[in-house]
Amino acid sequence: MPNRNNHWITQRENGWADIREGNQRATKIYDTQLEAFYAAREIARHEGGEVIITGTNGLIRERNTYGKPDHCPPKG
């Protein structure tokens, strides 16, 4: 089951899309990956969620969790 508070930043033909997990349509298209990340990060901070950034090759480059505390923080 998709977590509706997660946002995927993916490249599209006309820019970078912020897509909520489980949706097919983008919330909004941005000119740059950085703009899309900043917008998704603000939403994730308020709602508690994760921002997943994909590179131009479609592979996950980075994952950031915001909002609610992490119940399984990394050791060390």
MMTF fields as JSON, N, C-alpha, C and O atoms, coordinates in Angstrom:
{
  "mmtfVersion": "1.0.0",
  "mmtfProducer": "UNKNOWN",
  "numBonds": 303,
  "numAtoms": 304,
  "numGroups": 76,
  "numChains": 1,
  "numModels": 1,
  "chainsPerModel": [1],
  "groupsPerChain": [76],
  "chainIdList": ["A"],
  "bondAtomList": [4, 2, 8, 6, 12, 10, 16, 14, 20, 18, 24, 22, 28, 26, 32, 30, 36, 34, 40, 38, 44, 42, 48, 46, 52, 50, 56, 54, 60, 58, 64, 62, 68, 66, 72, 70, 76, 74, 80, 78, 84, 82, 88, 86, 92, 90, 96, 94, 100, 98, 104, 102, 108, 106, 112, 110, 116, 114, 120, 118, 124, 122, 128, 126, 132, 130, 136, 134, 140, 138, 144, 142, 148, 146, 152, 150, 156, 154, 160, 158, 164, 162, 168, 166, 172, 170, 176, 174, 180, 178, 184, 182, 188, 186, 192, 190, 196, 194, 200, 198, 204, 202, 208, 206, 212, 210, 216, 214, 220, 218, 224, 222, 228, 226, 232, 230, 236, 234, 240, 238, 244, 242, 248, 246, 252, 250, 256, 254, 260, 258, 264, 262, 268, 266, 272, 270, 276, 274, 280, 278, 284, 282, 288, 286, 292, 290, 296, 294, 300, 298],
  "bondOrderList": [1, 1, 1, 1, 1, 1, 1, 1, 1, 1, 1, 1, 1, 1, 1, 1, 1, 1, 1, 1, 1, 1, 1, 1, 1, 1, 1, 1, 1, 1, 1, 1, 1, 1, 1, 1, 1, 1, 1, 1, 1, 1, 1, 1, 1, 1, 1, 1, 1, 1, 1, 1, 1, 1, 1, 1, 1, 1, 1, 1, 1, 1, 1, 1, 1, 1, 1, 1, 1, 1, 1, 1, 1, 1, 1],
  "groupList": [{"groupName": "MET", "atomNameList": ["N", "CA", "C", "O"], "elementList": ["N", "C", "C", "O"], "formalChargeList": [0, 0, 0, 0], "bondAtomList": [1, 0, 2, 1, 3, 2], "bondOrderList": [1, 1, 2], "singleLetterCode": "M", "chemCompType": "L-PEPTIDE LINKING"}, {"groupName": "PRO", "atomNameList": ["N", "CA", "C", "O"], "elementList": ["N", "C", "C", "O"], "formalChargeList": [0, 0, 0, 0], "bondAtomList": [1, 0, 2, 1, 3, 2], "bondOrderList": [1, 1, 2], "singleLetterCode": "P", "chemCompType": "L-PEPTIDE LINKING"}, {"groupName": "ASN", "atomNameList": ["N", "CA", "C", "O"], "elementList": ["N", "C", "C", "O"], "formalChargeList": [0, 0, 0, 0], "bondAtomList": [1, 0, 2, 1, 3, 2], "bondOrderList": [1, 1, 2], "singleLetterCode": "N", "chemCompType": "L-PEPTIDE LINKING"}, {"groupName": "ARG", "atomNameList": ["N", "CA", "C", "O"], "elementList": ["N", "C", "C", "O"], "formalChargeList": [0, 0, 0, 0], "bondAtomList": [1, 0, 2, 1, 3, 2], "bondOrderList": [1, 1, 2], "singleLetterCode": "R", "chemCompType": "L-PEPTIDE LINKING"}, {"groupName": "HIS", "atomNameList": ["N", "CA", "C", "O"], "elementList": ["N", "C", "C", "O"], "formalChargeList": [0, 0, 0, 0], "bondAtomList": [1, 0, 2, 1, 3, 2], "bondOrderList": [1, 1, 2], "singleLetterCode": "H", "chemCompType": "L-PEPTIDE LINKING"}, {"groupName": "TRP", "atomNameList": ["N", "CA", "C", "O"], "elementList": ["N", "C", "C", "O"], "formalChargeList": [0, 0, 0, 0], "bondAtomList": [1, 0, 2, 1, 3, 2], "bondOrderList": [1, 1, 2], "singleLetterCode": "W", "chemCompType": "L-PEPTIDE LINKING"}, {"groupName": "ILE", "atomNameList": ["N", "CA", "C", "O"], "elementList": ["N", "C", "C", "O"], "formalChargeList": [0, 0, 0, 0], "bondAtomList": [1, 0, 2, 1, 3, 2], "bondOrderList": [1, 1, 2], "singleLetterCode": "I", "chemCompType": "L-PEPTIDE LINKING"}, {"groupName": "THR", "atomNameList": ["N", "CA", "C", "O"], "elementList": ["N", "C", "C", "O"], "formalChargeList": [0, 0, 0, 0], "bondAtomList": [1, 0, 2, 1, 3, 2], "bondOrderList": [1, 1, 2], "singleLetterCode": "T", "chemCompType": "L-PEPTIDE LINKING"}, {"groupName": "GLN", "atomNameList": ["N", "CA", "C", "O"], "elementList": ["N", "C", "C", "O"], "formalChargeList": [0, 0, 0, 0], "bondAtomList": [1, 0, 2, 1, 3, 2], "bondOrderList": [1, 1, 2], "singleLetterCode": "Q", "chemCompType": "L-PEPTIDE LINKING"}, {"groupName": "GLU", "atomNameList": ["N", "CA", "C", "O"], "elementList": ["N", "C", "C", "O"], "formalChargeList": [0, 0, 0, 0], "bondAtomList": [1, 0, 2, 1, 3, 2], "bondOrderList": [1, 1, 2], "singleLetterCode": "E", "chemCompType": "L-PEPTIDE LINKING"}, {"groupName": "GLY", "atomNameList": ["N", "CA", "C", "O"], "elementList": ["N", "C", "C", "O"], "formalChargeList": [0, 0, 0, 0], "bondAtomList": [1, 0, 2, 1, 3, 2], "bondOrderList": [1, 1, 2], "singleLetterCode": "G", "chemCompType": "PEPTIDE LINKING"}, {"groupName": "ALA", "atomNameList": ["N", "CA", "C", "O"], "elementList": ["N", "C", "C", "O"], "formalChargeList": [0, 0, 0, 0], "bondAtomList": [1, 0, 2, 1, 3, 2], "bondOrderList": [1, 1, 2], "singleLetterCode": "A", "chemCompType": "L-PEPTIDE LINKING"}, {"groupName": "ASP", "atomNameList": ["N", "CA", "C", "O"], "elementList": ["N", "C", "C", "O"], "formalChargeList": [0, 0, 0, 0], "bondAtomList": [1, 0, 2, 1, 3, 2], "bondOrderList": [1, 1, 2], "singleLetterCode": "D", "chemCompType": "L-PEPTIDE LINKING"}, {"groupName": "LYS", "atomNameList": ["N", "CA", "C", "O"], "elementList": ["N", "C", "C", "O"], "formalChargeList": [0, 0, 0, 0], "bondAtomList": [1, 0, 2, 1, 3, 2], "bondOrderList": [1, 1, 2], "singleLetterCode": "K", "chemCompType": "L-PEPTIDE LINKING"}, {"groupName": "TYR", "atomNameList": ["N", "CA", "C", "O"], "elementList": ["N", "C", "C", "O"], "formalChargeList": [0, 0, 0, 0], "bondAtomList": [1, 0, 2, 1, 3, 2], "bondOrderList": [1, 1, 2], "singleLetterCode": "Y", "chemCompType": "L-PEPTIDE LINKING"}, {"groupName": "LEU", "atomNameList": ["N", "CA", "C", "O"], "elementList": ["N", "C", "C", "O"], "formalChargeList": [0, 0, 0, 0], "bondAtomList": [1, 0, 2, 1, 3, 2], "bondOrderList": [1, 1, 2], "singleLetterCode": "L", "chemCompType": "L-PEPTIDE LINKING"}, {"groupName": "PHE", "atomNameList": ["N", "CA", "C", "O"], "elementList": ["N", "C", "C", "O"], "formalChargeList": [0, 0, 0, 0], "bondAtomList": [1, 0, 2, 1, 3, 2], "bondOrderList": [1, 1, 2], "singleLetterCode": "F", "chemCompType": "L-PEPTIDE LINKING"}, {"groupName": "VAL", "atomNameList": ["N", "CA", "C", "O"], "elementList": ["N", "C", "C", "O"], "formalChargeList": [0, 0, 0, 0], "bondAtomList": [1, 0, 2, 1, 3, 2], "bondOrderList": [1, 1, 2], "singleLetterCode": "V", "chemCompType": "L-PEPTIDE LINKING"}, {"groupName": "CYS", "atomNameList": ["N", "CA", "C", "O"], "elementList": ["N", "C", "C", "O"], "formalChargeList": [0, 0, 0, 0], "bondAtomList": [1, 0, 2, 1, 3, 2], "bondOrderList": [1, 1, 2], "singleLetterCode": "C", "chemCompType": "L-PEPTIDE LINKING"}],
  "groupTypeList": [0, 1, 2, 3, 2, 2, 4, 5, 6, 7, 8, 3, 9, 2, 10, 5, 11, 12, 6, 3, 9, 10, 2, 8, 3, 11, 7, 13, 6, 14, 12, 7, 8, 15, 9, 11, 16, 14, 11, 11, 3, 9, 6, 11, 3, 4, 9, 10, 10, 9, 17, 6, 6, 7, 10, 7, 2, 10, 15, 6, 3, 9, 3, 2, 7, 14, 10, 13, 1, 12, 4, 18, 1, 1, 13, 10],
  "groupIdList": [1, 2, 3, 4, 5, 6, 7, 8, 9, 10, 11, 12, 13, 14, 15, 16, 17, 18, 19, 20, 21, 22, 23, 24, 25, 26, 27, 28, 29, 30, 31, 32, 33, 34, 35, 36, 37, 38, 39, 40, 41, 42, 43, 44, 45, 46, 47, 48, 49, 50, 51, 52, 53, 54, 55, 56, 57, 58, 59, 60, 61, 62, 63, 64, 65, 66, 67, 68, 69, 70, 71, 72, 73, 74, 75, 76],
  "secStructList": [7, 7, 7, 6, 6, 7, 3, 3, 3, 3, 3, 3, 6, 6, 3, 3, 3, 3, 3, 3, 6, 6, 7, 1, 1, 7, 1, 3, 3, 3, 1, 1, 2, 2, 2, 2, 2, 2, 2, 2, 2, 2, 2, 2, 2, 2, 2, 6, 3, 3, 3, 3, 3, 3, 7, 6, 6, 1, 1, 3, 3, 3, 3, 3, 3, 3, 1, 1, 7, 7, 1, 1, 7, 7, 7, 7],
  "xCoordList": [0.839, 0.0, 0.89, 1.779, 0.657, 1.512, 1.306, 0.206, 2.391, 2.326, 2.071, 2.958, 0.889, 0.468, 1.262, 1.169, 2.038, 2.843, 4.233, 5.002, 4.558, 5.85, 5.76, 4.738, 6.844, 6.912, 8.094, 9.206, 7.849, 8.892, 9.225, 8.331, 10.511, 10.983, 11.573, 12.595, 10.918, 11.352, 11.41, 10.699, 12.265, 12.404, 11.306, 10.965, 10.768, 9.778, 10.311, 11.33, 9.637, 10.074, 10.093, 10.932, 9.174, 9.038, 9.581, 9.295, 10.347, 10.925, 10.987, 11.053, 10.966, 11.026, 9.692, 9.152, 9.157, 7.828, 7.912, 8.771, 6.991, 6.772, 5.513, 4.418, 5.667, 4.54, 4.332, 5.254, 3.127, 2.809, 2.769, 2.293, 3.267, 3.275, 1.848, 0.952, 1.643, 0.315, -0.407, -1.382, 0.058, -0.547, 0.208, 1.381, -0.475, 0.182, 0.483, 1.456, -0.358, -0.175, 0.688, 0.639, 1.471, 2.35, 1.549, 0.559, 1.993, 1.426, 1.747, 0.889, 2.995, 3.43, 4.714, 5.472, 4.953, 6.178, 7.044, 6.546, 8.335, 9.28, 10.371, 10.626, 11.014, 12.09, 13.332, 14.018, 13.621, 14.832, 14.5, 13.451, 15.413, 15.262, 15.289, 14.566, 16.11, 16.235, 14.934, 14.535, 14.273, 12.982, 11.945, 11.182, 11.922, 10.971, 11.26, 10.339, 12.534, 12.921, 12.486, 11.905, 12.761, 12.399, 10.891, 10.457, 10.097, 8.639, 8.158, 7.335, 8.662, 8.262, 8.721, 8.015, 9.888, 10.42, 9.519, 9.271, 9.035, 8.151, 6.861, 6.394, 6.291, 5.073, 5.367, 4.599, 6.476, 6.84, 7.116, 6.818, 7.672, 7.929, 6.63, 6.552, 5.619, 4.337, 3.493, 2.811, 3.53, 2.671, 3.38, 2.73, 4.694, 5.46, 5.52, 4.535, 6.642, 6.768, 8.195, 9.119, 8.364, 9.681, 9.734, 8.739, 10.905, 11.144, 12.173, 13.28, 11.795, 12.673, 13.06, 12.195, 14.353, 14.839, 15.445, 16.305, 14.995, 15.569, 16.447, 16.2, 17.461, 18.353, 17.788, 16.683, 18.543, 18.105, 17.992, 17.295, 18.672, 18.608, 17.441, 17.222, 16.688, 15.533, 15.832, 14.91, 17.102, 17.479, 17.406, 17.62, 17.104, 17.01, 18.394, 19.347, 18.488, 19.738, 19.801, 20.855, 18.639, 18.624, 17.232, 16.229, 17.184, 15.923, 16.073, 17.077, 15.081, 15.094, 13.748, 12.703, 13.77, 12.55, 12.37, 13.318, 11.143, 10.827, 9.595, 8.809, 9.442, 8.228, 8.379, 9.146, 7.666, 7.638, 9.024, 9.761, 9.384, 10.708, 10.854, 9.884, 12.07, 12.38, 12.404, 13.15, 11.601, 11.522, 12.689, 12.936, 13.403, 14.54, 15.753, 16.188, 16.303, 17.458, 18.669, 18.795, 19.568, 20.767, 21.685, 21.733, 22.413, 23.345, 24.654, 25.077, 25.262, 26.594, 26.612, 27.678],
  "yCoordList": [-1.173, 0.0, 1.245, 1.37, 2.163, 3.343, 4.304, 4.437, 4.96, 5.986, 7.319, 7.839, 7.868, 9.064, 10.313, 11.339, 10.24, 11.385, 11.389, 12.329, 10.351, 10.295, 11.008, 10.947, 11.683, 12.42, 11.918, 11.803, 11.618, 11.17, 12.313, 12.893, 12.64, 13.661, 12.911, 12.235, 13.038, 12.312, 13.248, 14.252, 12.908, 13.727, 13.407, 12.245, 14.443, 14.339, 15.092, 15.777, 14.969, 15.661, 17.176, 17.863, 17.689, 19.14, 19.667, 20.811, 18.884, 19.351, 18.241, 17.059, 18.638, 17.699, 17.677, 18.727, 16.484, 16.327, 15.928, 15.147, 16.49, 16.076, 15.224, 15.731, 13.926, 12.993, 12.36, 11.773, 12.479, 11.79, 10.297, 9.856, 9.531, 8.08, 7.576, 7.951, 6.741, 6.197, 6.935, 6.421, 8.139, 8.917, 8.673, 8.299, 8.889, 8.826, 10.221, 10.426, 11.178, 12.56, 13.32, 13.071, 14.24, 15.045, 16.09, 16.622, 16.377, 17.476, 18.774, 19.646, 18.901, 20.066, 19.717, 18.849, 20.404, 20.25, 21.482, 22.607, 21.275, 22.356, 22.363, 21.348, 23.517, 23.633, 22.851, 22.282, 22.823, 22.14, 21.109, 21.165, 20.172, 19.146, 19.777, 19.343, 20.787, 21.453, 22.155, 22.096, 22.815, 23.455, 22.423, 22.647, 21.298, 20.234, 19.674, 19.404, 19.5, 18.985, 19.933, 19.492, 21.231, 22.205, 22.218, 22.28, 22.158, 22.164, 20.892, 20.96, 19.743, 18.466, 18.394, 17.848, 18.937, 18.923, 19.717, 19.285, 20.858, 21.661, 20.913, 20.947, 20.246, 19.464, 18.32, 18.071, 17.62, 16.478, 16.923, 16.187, 18.1, 18.609, 18.842, 18.574, 19.335, 19.633, 18.382, 18.269, 17.447, 16.267, 15.052, 14.082, 15.098, 13.933, 12.938, 12.257, 12.849, 11.94, 11.857, 12.323, 11.267, 11.048, 11.664, 11.663, 12.193, 12.702, 11.783, 11.623, 11.179, 10.26, 10.938, 11.275, 11.137, 11.821, 10.79, 10.006, 10.79, 9.901, 10.712, 11.896, 10.077, 10.731, 10.674, 10.175, 11.182, 11.17, 9.751, 9.518, 8.795, 7.4, 6.643, 5.469, 7.321, 6.704, 5.973, 5.51, 5.86, 5.185, 6.161, 7.361, 5.639, 6.475, 7.008, 6.245, 8.344, 8.999, 9.295, 9.199, 9.661, 10.133, 9.954, 10.067, 9.671, 9.571, 10.391, 10.277, 11.215, 12.035, 11.929, 12.074, 11.675, 11.558, 12.824, 13.327, 13.329, 14.558, 14.344, 13.424, 15.208, 15.176, 14.284, 14.589, 13.2, 12.291, 11.693, 11.441, 11.463, 10.895, 9.49, 8.737, 9.153, 7.843, 6.831, 7.001, 5.775, 4.752, 3.771, 3.038, 3.756, 2.862, 3.662, 3.468, 4.551, 5.331, 4.44, 3.409, 4.826, 4.021, 4.073, 5.072, 2.978, 2.919, 3.605, 3.565, 4.224, 4.789, 6.197, 6.779],
  "zCoordList": [0.0, 0.0, 0.0, 0.843, -0.939, -1.03, 0.143, 0.68, 0.517, 1.546, 0.847, 0.171, 0.999, 0.28, 0.681, 0.008, 1.763, 2.177, 1.545, 1.747, 0.787, 0.108, -1.236, -1.92, -1.601, -2.869, -3.677, -3.162, -4.95, -5.864, -6.806, -7.423, -6.92, -7.855, -9.048, -8.925, -10.202, -11.398, -12.592, -12.648, -13.544, -14.742, -15.742, -15.964, -16.331, -17.407, -18.621, -18.528, -19.747, -20.961, -20.785, -21.368, -19.989, -19.84, -18.516, -18.16, -17.783, -16.525, -15.492, -15.831, -14.226, -13.11, -12.392, -12.046, -12.167, -11.58, -10.11, -9.703, -9.33, -7.944, -7.968, -8.213, -7.715, -7.784, -6.421, -5.854, -5.901, -4.637, -4.905, -5.951, -3.965, -4.116, -4.296, -3.539, -5.283, -5.57, -6.684, -7.231, -7.033, -8.121, -9.419, -9.408, -10.537, -11.835, -12.357, -13.082, -11.983, -12.426, -11.426, -10.222, -11.946, -11.106, -10.347, -10.85, -9.126, -8.363, -9.081, -9.219, -9.541, -10.296, -11.032, -10.6, -12.155, -12.931, -12.683, -12.719, -12.433, -12.163, -13.221, -13.868, -13.393, -14.375, -13.97, -14.82, -12.667, -12.197, -11.131, -10.489, -10.96, -9.931, -8.544, -7.648, -8.369, -7.076, -6.676, -5.513, -7.623, -7.332, -6.91, -5.969, -7.607, -7.275, -5.891, -5.121, -5.578, -4.266, -3.151, -2.16, -3.301, -2.261, -2.006, -0.855, -3.068, -2.916, -2.216, -1.303, -2.637, -2.035, -0.581, 0.266, -0.293, 1.07, 2.02, 3.146, 1.574, 2.421, 2.745, 3.883, 1.762, 1.994, 2.949, 3.878, 2.727, 3.58, 5.015, 5.956, 5.19, 6.542, 7.302, 8.501, 6.612, 7.263, 7.484, 8.503, 6.546, 6.613, 7.199, 7.589, 7.262, 7.682, 6.546, 6.262, 5.907, 4.779, 4.297, 4.962, 3.145, 2.576, 1.187, 0.461, 0.816, -0.531, -1.165, -0.652, -2.29, -3.006, -4.311, -5.12, -4.516, -5.714, -6.649, -6.247, -7.901, -8.914, -9.849, -10.078, -10.379, -11.327, -12.736, -12.951, -13.686, -15.08, -15.619, -16.607, -14.978, -15.404, -14.754, -15.051, -13.859, -13.22, -11.924, -11.253, -11.557, -10.316, -9.145, -9.313, -7.963, -6.768, -6.412, -6.256, -6.286, -5.908, -4.42, -3.792, -3.866, -2.484, -1.902, -2.608, -0.591, 0.153, 1.423, 2.125, 1.718, 2.922, 3.614, 2.979, 4.923, 5.708, 6.537, 7.14, 6.559, 7.284, 8.148, 7.92, 9.142, 9.966, 11.167, 12.08, 11.181, 12.318, 12.556, 11.602, 13.827, 14.104, 13.539, 13.447, 13.167, 12.629, 13.751, 14.715, 13.649, 14.689, 14.628, 15.585, 13.509, 13.346, 12.853, 11.718, 13.676, 13.222, 13.02, 13.681, 12.108, 11.89, 13.108, 13.825, 13.329, 14.456, 14.052, 12.897, 15.038, 14.807, 14.621, 14.419]
}
